[in-house]
Amino acid sequence: MTIVRNGRVLDIKGHRAPAADILIAGDTIAEIGPPGLAAPADAVLVDATDRLIHPGLINAHTHGHGNLSKGMGDRWTLELLLTAAPWISGNRTAEDKYLSTYIGALEMLMKGCTACYDLTVEFPSPTPEGLGACAKAYADAGMRAVVAPMVANISFYEAIPGLLDVLPSALQKEVERLRMAPYEASLTAMRRVLTDWSFDRELVRPAVAPTIPHHCSDEFMRGCASLAREFGVGLHTHVHESKVQVIVGLEKYGKTPTAHLQDLGL
């Protein structure tokens, strides 16, 4: 058993943090009591002096691939970030992906966050090796996580109506190289990942993340939803993040992106 002494235990409802000891049996809190709580003589002692003890925080939306590029997008809008995404986060090795995710995991743990939902990106489509590297980073850090490949089959330049047409011809050729993989390829890759997942799902589990509705064809969105239902995993996306997204959604669908997702059965 383990006894945690000399800390202050957060009482959320009472809005206070009284001094208390915690007795732990295996992975279960057996008892919380006043200082001096009885414990077996052979219990492992953890000294929590000057520490606040609270339930682990949950980061419900993060991007592990972004930890190696913090500070590069000072005062960027979302759309500027999406424009730069291929050169910021593309062309990463499996080791890069592991390191970026691991750095983020340790940073969260140091701040009291013990679980997260990570939408991680690979260009032009997800790979079992890349997602495995991300999952291993969380497992090695001892952090609970959902790892969801962030996928699209429409590039940013194609997703914004008229943007590609107004680019100079030389730049049009340049961005042609940034096309996403066909949605069938991404669905196949995600199916393989969901089928062959080798990590303890109680700690690190997979999910599906079609990145932004207008960056995905309707067929792709339905395919992602179908995969999520078939394998019993979560589906996560970005909706109404910016004024541009709302305007594009209204222009493309004749309704809000949220209403369109409802029509698709999501």
C-alpha positions as CSV (number, residue, x, y, z in Angstrom):
1,M,0.0,0.0,0.0
2,T,1.0,3.6,-0.3
3,I,0.3,6.5,2.1
4,V,0.4,10.1,0.9
5,R,1.0,12.5,3.8
6,N,1.4,16.3,4.4
7,G,-0.5,17.4,1.3
8,R,-3.7,19.4,0.9
9,V,-6.5,17.6,-0.8
10,L,-8.8,19.7,-3.0
11,D,-12.4,19.8,-2.0
12,I,-14.1,21.0,-5.1
13,K,-17.6,21.4,-3.7
14,G,-16.4,23.0,-0.5
15,H,-14.0,25.4,-2.3
16,R,-11.2,24.6,0.1
17,A,-8.1,22.3,0.4
18,P,-7.7,21.0,3.9
19,A,-4.6,19.1,5.1
20,A,-5.3,15.3,4.7
21,D,-3.6,12.0,4.1
22,I,-4.5,9.5,1.4
23,L,-4.2,5.7,1.7
24,I,-3.8,3.9,-1.7
25,A,-4.3,0.2,-2.2
26,G,-2.9,-0.8,-5.6
27,D,-4.5,1.6,-8.1
28,T,-7.4,2.5,-5.8
29,I,-7.8,5.2,-3.2
30,A,-8.8,3.3,-0.1
31,E,-9.3,6.2,2.3
32,I,-8.9,9.9,2.7
33,G,-8.6,11.2,6.3
34,P,-7.1,13.8,8.6
35,P,-3.3,14.0,9.0
36,G,-2.0,11.0,10.9
37,L,-4.3,8.6,9.0
38,A,-3.5,5.0,10.1
39,A,-1.5,3.0,7.5
40,P,0.3,-0.4,7.5
41,A,3.9,-0.2,8.7
42,D,5.2,-1.3,5.4
43,A,3.3,1.2,3.3
44,V,5.3,3.3,0.9
45,L,5.4,6.9,2.1
46,V,4.9,9.8,-0.3
47,D,5.7,13.2,1.1
48,A,3.3,15.8,-0.4
49,T,4.5,18.7,1.6
50,D,3.6,22.0,-0.2
51,R,1.6,20.1,-2.7
52,L,-2.0,20.4,-3.7
53,I,-3.6,17.0,-4.4
54,H,-6.5,17.0,-6.9
55,P,-8.1,14.8,-9.5
56,G,-6.2,14.6,-12.8
57,L,-7.1,17.3,-15.2
58,I,-8.3,16.3,-18.8
59,N,-7.1,18.1,-21.9
60,A,-10.1,17.4,-24.2
61,H,-8.4,18.8,-27.3
62,T,-4.7,18.9,-28.1
63,H,-2.4,18.4,-31.1
64,G,0.7,16.5,-30.1
65,H,2.4,17.2,-33.4
66,G,2.5,20.9,-32.6
67,N,4.9,20.7,-29.6
68,L,8.0,21.0,-31.8
69,S,6.7,24.2,-33.4
70,K,5.5,26.3,-30.5
71,G,6.2,30.0,-30.9
72,M,6.5,29.7,-34.7
73,G,3.0,31.2,-35.3
74,D,3.0,34.4,-33.3
75,R,-0.3,36.2,-33.7
76,W,-1.4,34.0,-36.6
77,T,-5.0,33.5,-37.5
78,L,-6.3,29.9,-37.8
79,E,-6.2,30.3,-41.6
80,L,-2.5,31.3,-41.6
81,L,-1.7,28.3,-39.4
82,L,-3.5,26.0,-41.8
83,T,-1.6,27.5,-44.7
84,A,1.7,26.8,-42.9
85,A,0.7,23.4,-41.6
86,P,2.4,21.3,-44.3
87,W,5.9,22.8,-43.7
88,I,5.5,23.0,-40.0
89,S,4.2,19.5,-39.3
90,G,4.8,17.6,-42.6
91,N,7.8,15.5,-43.4
92,R,8.2,14.2,-39.8
93,T,9.9,11.0,-39.0
94,A,8.4,8.5,-36.6
95,E,11.1,9.6,-34.1
96,D,10.0,13.3,-34.5
97,K,6.4,12.3,-33.9
98,Y,7.3,10.4,-30.8
99,L,9.4,13.2,-29.4
100,S,6.9,15.9,-30.1
101,T,4.1,13.9,-28.5
102,Y,6.3,12.9,-25.5
103,I,7.3,16.5,-24.8
104,G,3.6,17.5,-24.8
105,A,2.7,14.6,-22.5
106,L,5.4,15.5,-19.9
107,E,4.4,19.2,-20.0
108,M,0.7,18.3,-19.3
109,L,1.7,15.9,-16.5
110,M,3.8,18.5,-14.8
111,K,0.7,20.8,-14.8
112,G,-1.6,18.2,-13.3
113,C,-3.2,16.9,-16.5
114,T,-3.3,13.1,-16.6
115,A,-5.4,12.5,-19.7
116,C,-5.9,14.1,-23.2
117,Y,-7.6,13.7,-26.5
118,D,-4.9,14.2,-29.2
119,L,-5.7,15.0,-32.8
120,T,-2.5,14.3,-34.5
121,V,-1.7,14.9,-38.2
122,E,0.4,13.1,-40.8
123,F,0.8,14.3,-44.4
124,P,-0.7,13.3,-46.8
125,S,-2.5,10.5,-44.7
126,P,-2.2,8.7,-41.4
127,T,0.2,5.7,-41.0
128,P,0.2,2.9,-38.4
129,E,3.9,3.7,-37.7
130,G,3.2,7.4,-37.0
131,L,0.2,6.8,-34.9
132,G,2.0,4.0,-33.1
133,A,4.8,6.4,-32.3
134,C,2.4,8.9,-30.8
135,A,0.6,6.2,-28.8
136,K,3.9,4.9,-27.5
137,A,4.9,8.4,-26.3
138,Y,1.8,8.6,-24.1
139,A,2.3,5.0,-22.9
140,D,5.9,5.7,-22.0
141,A,4.9,8.9,-20.2
142,G,2.3,7.0,-18.2
143,M,-0.5,9.3,-19.4
144,R,-4.0,8.3,-20.5
145,A,-4.8,9.4,-24.1
146,V,-7.0,9.1,-27.1
147,V,-5.0,9.3,-30.3
148,A,-7.1,10.3,-33.2
149,P,-5.6,10.8,-36.7
150,M,-6.6,14.2,-38.0
151,V,-7.6,13.5,-41.6
152,A,-8.9,15.4,-44.7
153,N,-9.2,14.8,-48.4
154,I,-9.5,18.5,-49.4
155,S,-6.5,20.8,-48.9
156,F,-6.8,24.2,-47.4
157,Y,-6.3,25.8,-50.8
158,E,-9.2,23.9,-52.3
159,A,-11.4,24.2,-49.2
160,I,-11.6,28.0,-49.4
161,P,-13.8,29.0,-52.4
162,G,-11.9,30.9,-55.0
163,L,-8.5,30.8,-53.2
164,L,-6.8,28.5,-55.6
165,D,-8.0,30.5,-58.6
166,V,-6.5,33.8,-57.5
167,L,-3.1,32.3,-56.8
168,P,-0.3,33.1,-59.3
169,S,0.2,30.1,-61.7
170,A,3.6,29.3,-60.3
171,L,2.1,29.2,-56.8
172,Q,-0.8,27.1,-58.0
173,K,1.7,24.4,-59.2
174,E,3.5,24.6,-55.8
175,V,0.4,24.0,-53.8
176,E,-0.7,21.1,-56.1
177,R,2.0,19.1,-54.3
178,L,0.1,19.7,-51.0
179,R,-2.9,17.7,-52.1
180,M,-4.3,15.3,-49.4
181,A,-4.6,11.6,-50.1
182,P,-7.8,10.3,-51.6
183,Y,-10.3,9.6,-48.8
184,E,-10.4,5.9,-49.6
185,A,-6.7,5.7,-48.7
186,S,-7.2,7.4,-45.4
187,L,-10.2,5.3,-44.5
188,T,-8.2,2.1,-45.3
189,A,-5.2,3.3,-43.2
190,M,-7.5,4.2,-40.2
191,R,-9.2,0.8,-40.5
192,R,-5.9,-0.9,-40.3
193,V,-4.9,1.1,-37.2
194,L,-8.2,0.4,-35.5
195,T,-8.0,-3.3,-36.2
196,D,-4.3,-3.8,-35.3
197,W,-4.1,-1.4,-32.2
198,S,-1.6,-3.0,-29.9
199,F,-1.7,-0.7,-26.9
200,D,-3.8,-1.2,-23.8
201,R,-7.0,0.6,-24.6
202,E,-7.7,1.3,-21.0
203,L,-4.7,3.7,-21.2
204,V,-4.2,4.7,-24.8
205,R,-7.0,4.2,-27.3
206,P,-7.6,5.2,-30.9
207,A,-10.3,7.4,-32.4
208,V,-11.2,9.1,-35.7
209,A,-10.8,12.9,-36.4
210,P,-12.0,14.3,-39.8
211,T,-10.3,17.7,-39.3
212,I,-12.8,20.3,-40.5
213,P,-16.1,19.6,-42.3
214,H,-15.4,21.6,-45.4
215,H,-11.9,20.0,-45.7
216,C,-13.6,16.6,-46.0
217,S,-16.0,15.4,-48.7
218,D,-19.4,14.2,-47.5
219,E,-18.5,10.7,-48.5
220,F,-15.4,11.0,-46.3
221,M,-17.3,12.3,-43.3
222,R,-19.8,9.5,-43.6
223,G,-16.9,7.0,-43.9
224,C,-15.3,8.3,-40.7
225,A,-18.6,8.2,-38.9
226,S,-19.1,4.6,-40.1
227,L,-15.6,3.6,-38.9
228,A,-16.2,5.2,-35.5
229,R,-19.5,3.3,-35.0
230,E,-18.1,0.0,-36.3
231,F,-15.2,0.0,-33.9
232,G,-16.9,1.8,-31.0
233,V,-14.4,4.7,-30.9
234,G,-14.8,8.5,-30.7
235,L,-15.1,11.0,-33.5
236,H,-13.7,14.5,-33.1
237,T,-13.7,17.4,-35.5
238,H,-13.4,21.2,-35.6
239,V,-16.6,23.2,-36.1
240,H,-17.1,27.0,-36.2
241,E,-13.5,27.8,-35.1
242,S,-13.3,31.0,-37.1
243,K,-15.4,33.5,-39.0
244,V,-14.0,32.0,-42.2
245,Q,-15.2,28.5,-41.4
246,V,-18.7,29.8,-40.7
247,I,-18.9,31.8,-43.9
248,V,-17.5,28.9,-46.0
249,G,-20.0,26.5,-44.4
250,L,-22.9,28.8,-45.2
251,E,-21.7,29.3,-48.8
252,K,-20.9,25.6,-49.4
253,Y,-23.8,23.9,-47.7
254,G,-26.5,26.7,-47.5
255,K,-26.6,26.2,-43.8
256,T,-24.3,26.1,-40.8
257,P,-21.6,23.4,-40.6
258,T,-23.3,22.1,-37.5
259,A,-26.6,21.7,-39.4
260,H,-24.8,20.0,-42.3
261,L,-23.2,17.5,-39.9
262,Q,-26.6,16.7,-38.5
263,D,-27.9,16.1,-42.0
264,L,-25.0,13.7,-42.6
265,G,-26.0,11.7,-39.5
266,L,-23.1,12.8,-37.3
